[in-house]
Amino acid sequence: MDLLSADWVLPVEGPPIEQGAVAIEDGRIAAVATIAELGRGRHFEEAVIVPGFVNAHSHLEYAVYAGFGDGLPFAPWLLTHIERKARIGLPEMEAIARLGAAECLRSGITTVADASFSGAAVPACAELGLRAIVYLEVFGETAEQLSTRFETNLERIRGSLSDRVRLGVSPHAPYSCGVELYAACLGLGLPVATHLAESDDEHEWLTAGTGPWEQFRETLPPPPGTSGIRLLAEHGLLDSCIVAAHCVTVDAEEIALLAAHDVAVAHCPRSNGYLGCGIAPVAALREAGIRVGLGTDSPASTPSFDMFDELRAAVLAARSRGRRPEALPAPAALELATLGSARALGMEAEIGSLIPGKQADLAVVSLAASPFLPWEDPAAAVVFGGSPERVLATLVAGETRYERGGMAWHELTDAARNARRRLLP
């Protein structure tokens, strides 16, 4: 049995434990209690043990796309990334995804829900030990995408799938996928991820067939004359197996539709902010009973896979939108990035909190030499004072997958930077 202890343990399901310890046996949490009850084991001074973060929406294959098209409106920004992506092949995509997986572990992330263009995230997560649902992306109007693109990618990565790295499917968005393809994806019986209600550009195109998307009319399915959420609802294509990323431009009726069909939402406040898409109504989504998790998206639209920055952005966005400081307290934000995301993925029985029987997925965060010591509120210290540089260790199923100062990054970084050079004009 392994035993870790720290100044604080934050189980999320249960109150903080001062001078807490976590016992691990066979990859699962055996006990969570005080040091006095369990013993000291490997102790981390001026640190806190938290559940591993669950990244509810990522794109590991875009780990080196930072800055491309910055400041462009949403439609031309997306076109820029499509054009850049066409310049590289599968080996480069795999190199980038490996770096993305490593960066997630460095940020205390133990699980990702990754939308993957090529499937490169599957071997990357398997190799680095990151828990994942990898949703293979499909595009177009018809179900033919499943017998061509989806099956081709699946055959290549099938051998890397496991209980830890699972398969999903991602019909990209209602502006890039037809209802026939959505229906076919849901018919696979797999977890489903999609982008919904991300921007005003998307809404204008879907509802009126006008706006910046009009220049891509020849390559997109015909605009349906209604929003993506209403379109899917009309065709019986909203379901509890779906995680919908963003949900920024939603009205009360659309929120009610998501809630009625138990569709989960991955909230990505940094991506929404940097792209000028707006602030998702997280309070309204949660009040409607929707399962909401937190996602970093990718460096294509945000600077990093830094979940601490995402936590702070979530707090800032919620408090700014609600104009009240209690709109999202630090403990609620921490829950959003752990147990909330686990619920969104349907994985709350296994991950997202530190309770006996769950997978031993956890992170150790140092607050040494920070303004938050001596301790007052450990949750606030983590949310407002944490950073990847402060992560001392990240464990997945009880195995140390990242340790500060103990991981060689040179090969990962060099290969990914070489890939980025090919993406540049």
C-alpha positions as CSV (number, residue, x, y, z in Angstrom):
1,M,0.0,0.0,0.0
2,D,1.2,3.5,-0.9
3,L,0.6,6.4,1.4
4,L,0.7,10.1,0.5
5,S,0.1,13.0,2.9
6,A,0.1,16.8,2.8
7,D,-0.9,19.9,4.7
8,W,-4.4,19.5,3.2
9,V,-6.4,16.9,1.3
10,L,-9.4,18.1,-0.7
11,P,-11.6,15.1,-1.4
12,V,-14.2,17.4,-3.2
13,E,-16.9,14.9,-2.0
14,G,-16.5,15.8,1.7
15,P,-14.9,18.6,3.7
16,P,-11.2,19.5,3.5
17,I,-8.9,17.4,5.7
18,E,-6.1,19.3,7.4
19,Q,-2.9,17.2,7.8
20,G,-4.6,14.7,5.5
21,A,-3.4,11.5,3.9
22,V,-4.5,9.2,1.0
23,A,-3.8,5.5,1.0
24,I,-3.6,3.8,-2.3
25,E,-3.9,0.0,-3.0
26,D,-4.0,-1.7,-6.4
27,G,-4.5,1.6,-8.2
28,R,-7.5,2.6,-6.2
29,I,-8.1,4.8,-3.1
30,A,-8.1,2.6,0.0
31,A,-8.6,5.3,2.6
32,V,-8.7,9.1,3.0
33,A,-8.3,10.5,6.5
34,T,-5.9,12.4,8.8
35,I,-2.2,11.7,9.2
36,A,-3.0,10.8,12.8
37,E,-5.3,8.1,11.6
38,L,-3.4,6.7,8.5
39,G,0.2,7.7,9.1
40,R,2.5,10.1,7.3
41,G,3.9,8.1,4.4
42,R,5.4,10.3,1.7
43,H,4.7,13.7,3.0
44,F,4.5,17.0,0.9
45,E,5.1,20.1,3.0
46,E,3.2,23.3,2.2
47,A,1.1,21.3,-0.4
48,V,-2.4,20.1,-1.0
49,I,-3.6,16.8,-2.5
50,V,-6.5,17.2,-4.9
51,P,-8.4,14.9,-7.3
52,G,-6.8,14.8,-10.7
53,F,-8.4,17.4,-12.9
54,V,-10.9,16.1,-15.5
55,N,-10.5,18.0,-18.8
56,A,-14.0,17.9,-20.3
57,H,-13.0,19.2,-23.7
58,S,-9.6,19.2,-25.3
59,H,-7.8,18.8,-28.7
60,L,-4.4,17.4,-27.9
61,E,-3.4,17.4,-31.6
62,Y,-3.4,21.2,-31.5
63,A,-0.9,21.6,-28.7
64,V,1.4,23.8,-30.9
65,Y,-1.2,25.8,-32.8
66,A,-0.9,28.8,-30.3
67,G,-1.4,32.2,-31.9
68,F,-2.5,31.2,-35.3
69,G,-5.2,33.6,-36.5
70,D,-5.3,35.6,-33.3
71,G,-7.8,38.5,-33.5
72,L,-9.7,37.1,-36.5
73,P,-13.5,36.6,-36.3
74,F,-14.5,33.0,-35.6
75,A,-15.2,31.8,-39.1
76,P,-11.9,33.0,-40.7
77,W,-10.0,32.0,-37.6
78,L,-11.3,28.4,-38.0
79,L,-10.5,28.5,-41.7
80,T,-6.9,29.5,-40.9
81,H,-6.5,26.4,-38.7
82,I,-8.0,24.1,-41.3
83,E,-5.5,25.4,-43.9
84,R,-2.5,25.0,-41.5
85,K,-3.5,21.5,-40.4
86,A,-3.4,20.4,-44.1
87,R,0.3,21.1,-44.1
88,I,1.3,18.2,-41.8
89,G,0.8,14.5,-41.8
90,L,0.1,11.8,-39.2
91,P,3.6,11.6,-37.7
92,E,3.5,15.3,-36.9
93,M,0.0,15.0,-35.5
94,E,1.1,12.2,-33.2
95,A,4.2,14.2,-32.0
96,I,2.0,17.2,-31.2
97,A,-0.6,15.0,-29.4
98,R,2.2,13.4,-27.2
99,L,3.3,16.9,-26.1
100,G,-0.3,17.8,-25.4
101,A,-0.8,14.7,-23.2
102,A,2.4,15.5,-21.3
103,E,1.3,19.2,-20.8
104,C,-2.0,18.0,-19.4
105,L,-0.3,15.7,-16.9
106,R,2.0,18.6,-15.9
107,S,-1.1,20.7,-15.2
108,G,-2.5,18.0,-12.8
109,I,-5.0,16.7,-15.4
110,T,-5.5,12.9,-15.2
111,T,-8.4,12.5,-17.6
112,V,-9.2,14.2,-21.0
113,A,-12.3,14.1,-23.2
114,D,-10.4,14.7,-26.4
115,A,-11.9,15.5,-29.8
116,S,-9.4,14.0,-32.2
117,F,-9.1,14.8,-35.9
118,S,-6.8,11.9,-36.8
119,G,-7.0,9.7,-33.7
120,A,-3.5,10.6,-32.7
121,A,-4.6,11.3,-29.2
122,V,-5.2,7.6,-28.6
123,P,-1.6,6.3,-28.8
124,A,-0.4,9.6,-27.1
125,C,-2.6,9.0,-24.1
126,A,-1.8,5.3,-24.0
127,E,1.9,6.0,-24.1
128,L,1.9,8.7,-21.4
129,G,-0.6,7.0,-19.1
130,L,-3.3,9.7,-19.4
131,R,-6.9,8.5,-18.9
132,A,-9.1,9.5,-21.8
133,I,-12.2,9.3,-23.9
134,V,-11.0,10.1,-27.4
135,Y,-13.8,11.1,-29.7
136,L,-12.9,10.5,-33.4
137,E,-14.1,13.5,-35.4
138,V,-16.4,13.2,-38.4
139,F,-17.7,15.9,-40.8
140,G,-20.2,16.0,-43.6
141,E,-23.9,15.4,-44.3
142,T,-24.3,11.6,-44.5
143,A,-23.5,8.4,-42.6
144,E,-20.9,7.5,-45.2
145,Q,-18.3,9.2,-42.9
146,L,-18.6,6.3,-40.5
147,S,-17.6,3.7,-43.1
148,T,-14.8,5.8,-44.5
149,R,-13.1,8.4,-42.2
150,F,-14.2,7.0,-38.8
151,E,-13.4,3.3,-39.6
152,T,-10.1,4.3,-41.2
153,N,-8.9,6.1,-38.1
154,L,-10.3,3.4,-35.8
155,E,-8.4,0.6,-37.5
156,R,-5.2,2.5,-37.1
157,I,-5.6,3.2,-33.4
158,R,-7.6,0.2,-32.2
159,G,-4.6,-1.5,-30.7
160,S,-4.0,1.4,-28.3
161,L,-7.5,1.4,-26.9
162,S,-8.1,0.0,-23.4
163,D,-10.2,0.4,-20.3
164,R,-8.1,3.6,-19.6
165,V,-8.2,5.0,-23.1
166,R,-11.7,4.6,-24.5
167,L,-13.3,5.3,-27.8
168,G,-15.9,8.0,-28.6
169,V,-17.2,9.7,-31.7
170,S,-17.5,13.5,-32.4
171,P,-19.8,14.8,-35.1
172,H,-18.0,18.1,-35.2
173,A,-20.8,20.7,-35.1
174,P,-24.3,21.4,-36.6
175,Y,-22.7,23.7,-39.2
176,S,-20.3,21.0,-40.4
177,C,-22.4,17.9,-40.0
178,G,-25.9,16.9,-41.2
179,V,-28.6,15.3,-39.1
180,E,-28.1,12.0,-40.9
181,L,-24.5,11.9,-39.7
182,Y,-25.5,12.8,-36.1
183,A,-28.1,10.0,-36.1
184,A,-25.5,7.5,-37.3
185,C,-23.0,8.6,-34.6
186,L,-25.6,8.2,-31.9
187,G,-26.4,4.8,-33.3
188,L,-22.9,3.5,-32.6
189,G,-23.6,3.4,-28.9
190,L,-20.4,5.3,-28.1
191,P,-19.8,8.4,-26.0
192,V,-20.5,11.5,-28.2
193,A,-18.9,14.9,-28.2
194,T,-19.9,17.9,-30.3
195,H,-19.5,21.6,-30.5
196,L,-22.8,23.5,-29.9
197,A,-23.8,27.2,-29.9
198,E,-20.2,28.4,-29.8
199,S,-20.5,31.7,-31.6
200,D,-22.7,34.3,-33.1
201,D,-21.3,33.5,-36.5
202,E,-22.5,29.9,-36.1
203,H,-25.9,31.0,-35.0
204,E,-26.3,33.5,-37.9
205,W,-25.4,30.9,-40.5
206,L,-27.6,28.1,-39.1
207,T,-30.6,30.3,-38.6
208,A,-30.4,32.7,-41.5
209,G,-27.8,31.4,-43.9
210,T,-25.9,34.7,-43.7
211,G,-22.8,36.1,-42.1
212,P,-19.1,35.2,-42.3
213,W,-19.9,31.5,-42.8
214,E,-21.7,32.3,-46.1
215,Q,-18.4,32.3,-48.0
216,F,-18.1,28.6,-47.2
217,R,-21.6,27.7,-48.4
218,E,-20.3,25.2,-51.0
219,T,-18.5,23.1,-48.4
220,L,-21.1,23.1,-45.6
221,P,-24.4,21.4,-45.2
222,P,-27.3,23.7,-46.1
223,P,-28.3,26.0,-43.2
224,P,-31.4,24.5,-41.5
225,G,-33.1,27.7,-40.5
226,T,-32.9,27.1,-36.8
227,S,-30.2,26.8,-34.1
228,G,-28.1,23.7,-33.7
229,I,-29.7,22.7,-30.4
230,R,-33.3,23.1,-31.8
231,L,-32.3,21.2,-34.9
232,L,-31.0,18.2,-33.0
233,A,-34.0,18.3,-30.7
234,E,-36.4,18.3,-33.6
235,H,-34.8,15.2,-34.9
236,G,-34.6,13.4,-31.6
237,L,-30.8,13.7,-31.5
238,L,-30.2,15.1,-28.0
239,D,-29.2,12.4,-25.6
240,S,-27.4,11.8,-22.3
241,C,-24.4,10.3,-24.1
242,I,-23.6,13.7,-25.6
243,V,-21.1,16.2,-24.2
244,A,-21.7,19.6,-25.8
245,A,-18.7,21.9,-25.8
246,H,-19.2,25.7,-25.3
247,C,-23.0,26.4,-25.3
248,V,-22.4,30.2,-25.2
249,T,-25.2,31.5,-27.5
250,V,-28.1,29.6,-25.8
251,D,-31.4,31.0,-24.7
252,A,-33.8,29.8,-22.0
253,E,-35.6,27.4,-24.3
254,E,-32.4,25.8,-25.5
255,I,-31.2,25.4,-21.9
256,A,-34.4,23.7,-21.1
257,L,-34.0,21.3,-24.1
258,L,-30.5,20.4,-23.0
259,A,-31.7,19.8,-19.5
260,A,-34.7,17.7,-20.6
261,H,-32.5,15.4,-22.6
262,D,-29.7,15.3,-20.0
263,V,-27.1,16.6,-22.4
264,A,-23.8,17.5,-20.6
265,V,-21.9,20.8,-21.2
266,A,-18.2,21.3,-21.4
267,H,-17.5,24.9,-20.3
268,C,-14.4,26.5,-21.9
269,P,-14.3,30.1,-20.7
270,R,-10.8,30.9,-22.0
271,S,-11.5,29.7,-25.5
272,N,-14.8,31.6,-25.5
273,G,-13.2,34.7,-24.3
274,Y,-10.1,34.7,-26.5
275,L,-12.2,34.1,-29.6
276,G,-14.6,36.9,-28.6
277,C,-17.6,34.4,-28.5
278,G,-18.9,35.6,-25.2
279,I,-19.5,34.1,-21.7
280,A,-21.5,30.9,-21.4
281,P,-24.5,31.2,-18.9
282,V,-22.9,28.6,-16.5
283,A,-25.1,29.6,-13.5
284,A,-28.3,29.1,-15.6
285,L,-27.0,25.8,-17.0
286,R,-26.3,24.5,-13.5
287,E,-29.5,25.8,-12.1
288,A,-31.4,23.9,-14.8
289,G,-29.8,20.7,-13.6
290,I,-27.4,20.3,-16.5
291,R,-24.1,18.4,-15.9
292,V,-21.4,21.0,-16.4
293,G,-17.7,20.3,-16.6
294,L,-14.7,22.4,-17.3
295,G,-12.5,22.1,-20.4
296,T,-9.3,23.8,-21.6
297,D,-10.1,23.4,-25.3
298,S,-6.7,23.7,-27.0
299,P,-3.8,26.1,-27.6
300,A,-5.4,26.7,-31.0
301,S,-7.8,29.0,-29.2
302,T,-6.3,29.4,-25.7
303,P,-2.6,29.7,-24.6
304,S,-2.3,26.3,-23.0
305,F,-3.7,23.2,-21.3
306,D,-3.3,25.0,-18.0
307,M,-6.3,23.9,-15.9
308,F,-5.5,26.4,-13.2
309,D,-5.8,29.3,-15.6
310,E,-9.1,27.7,-16.8
311,L,-10.3,27.6,-13.2
312,R,-9.6,31.3,-12.7
313,A,-11.2,32.2,-16.0
314,A,-14.3,30.3,-15.0
315,V,-14.5,32.2,-11.7
316,L,-13.9,35.5,-13.4
317,A,-16.4,34.9,-16.2
318,A,-19.2,33.7,-13.8
319,R,-18.7,36.6,-11.4
320,S,-18.5,39.1,-14.2
321,R,-21.6,37.8,-16.0
322,G,-23.6,37.5,-12.7
323,R,-22.1,40.8,-11.2
324,R,-21.8,39.1,-7.9
325,P,-18.7,37.6,-6.2
326,E,-20.5,34.6,-4.9
327,A,-21.6,33.5,-8.4
328,L,-18.8,30.8,-8.5
329,P,-16.9,30.3,-5.2
330,A,-13.5,28.6,-5.3
331,P,-14.7,25.3,-3.9
332,A,-17.5,25.2,-6.6
333,A,-14.9,26.0,-9.3
334,L,-12.7,23.1,-8.1
335,E,-15.6,20.8,-8.2
336,L,-16.4,21.9,-11.7
337,A,-13.0,20.8,-12.9
338,T,-13.0,17.5,-11.0
339,L,-16.3,15.8,-10.0
340,G,-18.4,18.1,-12.3
341,S,-16.4,17.1,-15.4
342,A,-16.5,13.5,-14.3
343,R,-20.3,13.7,-14.1
344,A,-20.4,15.3,-17.5
345,L,-18.5,12.3,-18.9
346,G,-20.5,9.8,-17.0
347,M,-17.4,8.7,-15.1
348,E,-18.2,10.0,-11.6
349,A,-18.3,6.5,-10.1
350,E,-14.6,6.1,-11.0
351,I,-12.9,9.5,-10.9
352,G,-13.4,13.1,-9.9
353,S,-13.1,12.9,-6.1
354,L,-11.0,11.3,-3.4
355,I,-13.1,8.7,-1.8
356,P,-12.4,5.0,-1.1
357,G,-13.0,2.7,-4.0
358,K,-12.4,5.3,-6.8
359,Q,-9.4,5.3,-9.1
360,A,-6.3,6.8,-7.4
361,D,-6.2,9.8,-9.9
362,L,-4.8,12.7,-8.0
363,A,-2.4,15.7,-8.1
364,V,-0.1,17.2,-5.5
365,V,0.0,21.0,-5.7
366,S,2.6,23.1,-3.8
367,L,1.7,26.5,-2.5
368,A,5.2,27.2,-1.1
369,A,6.3,30.8,-1.2
370,S,2.8,31.8,-2.4
371,P,0.6,34.6,-0.9
372,F,-1.8,31.9,0.3
373,L,0.4,30.6,3.1
374,P,-0.1,30.4,6.0
375,W,-3.3,28.5,5.1
376,E,-6.8,29.9,5.4
377,D,-8.9,28.4,2.6
378,P,-7.0,25.5,0.8
379,A,-9.6,25.5,-2.1
380,A,-9.0,29.2,-2.8
381,A,-5.3,28.6,-2.5
382,V,-5.4,26.0,-5.2
383,V,-7.8,27.8,-7.5
384,F,-6.2,31.2,-7.3
385,G,-2.6,30.3,-6.5
386,G,-2.0,27.0,-8.4
387,S,-0.1,26.6,-11.7
388,P,1.5,23.8,-13.6
389,E,4.8,24.9,-12.2
390,R,3.5,24.2,-8.7
391,V,2.3,20.6,-9.5
392,L,4.7,18.3,-7.7
393,A,3.2,15.0,-8.9
394,T,0.3,13.7,-11.0
395,L,-0.9,10.1,-10.4
396,V,-3.2,8.0,-12.6
397,A,-4.5,4.8,-11.1
398,G,-1.9,5.2,-8.4
399,E,1.0,5.4,-10.8
400,T,3.2,8.6,-11.0
401,R,2.8,9.8,-14.6
402,Y,4.4,13.2,-13.9
403,E,6.8,14.4,-11.3
404,R,8.3,17.8,-11.2
405,G,11.9,17.6,-12.2
406,G,11.7,14.0,-13.1
407,M,10.4,14.0,-16.7
408,A,12.5,14.4,-19.8
409,W,10.8,16.8,-22.2
410,H,13.5,17.4,-24.8
411,E,12.4,14.7,-27.4
412,L,8.7,15.6,-27.0
413,T,9.3,19.3,-27.3
414,D,11.7,19.0,-30.2
415,A,9.4,16.8,-32.3
416,A,6.4,19.0,-31.6
417,R,8.3,22.2,-32.4
418,N,9.5,20.7,-35.7
419,A,5.9,20.0,-36.5
420,R,4.9,23.6,-35.7
421,R,7.6,24.8,-38.1
422,R,5.7,23.0,-40.9
423,L,2.5,24.7,-39.9
424,L,4.0,28.2,-40.3
425,P,3.4,30.1,-43.5
